[in-house]
Amino acid sequence: MFILDLVLVDKSFSMRDVMSMKAEMIPYIEQMNTNNIGLLLPEILEEFGANKKVDLMFTTSHALIAAKLPDVKTSGFQMDKNGNFRFVVNIGVEIAVESGFKQYE
């Protein structure tokens, strides 16, 4: 049931929102910005500029993933004739660069 619930979720999850559930993570949330991401992906700095807050959005929703990658196989599971289970779980990740994030204190 857990796998079925996972692949049928039709939502996105924000890394900032998940991390903000623990007070110990606030210093790490503050480090999620274009300056630090720009060390790995210099194009981020070129396109969006310095000191912009960054969020990672995760989803298992096929509709949201298929909007960006139309030929991707649907998440789900099957059982073959021998009784073996086969799971396909697609996880979409999007980098969001915005200026309107709320401050975590």
Secondary structure, DSSP 8 states (H G I E B T S, - for coil): -HHHHHHH---EEEHHHHHTTSGGGHHHHHT-BHHHHHHH-HHHHHHH-SS-EEEEEEE--HHHHHHH-TT----EEEE-TTS-EEEE---EEEEEEES------
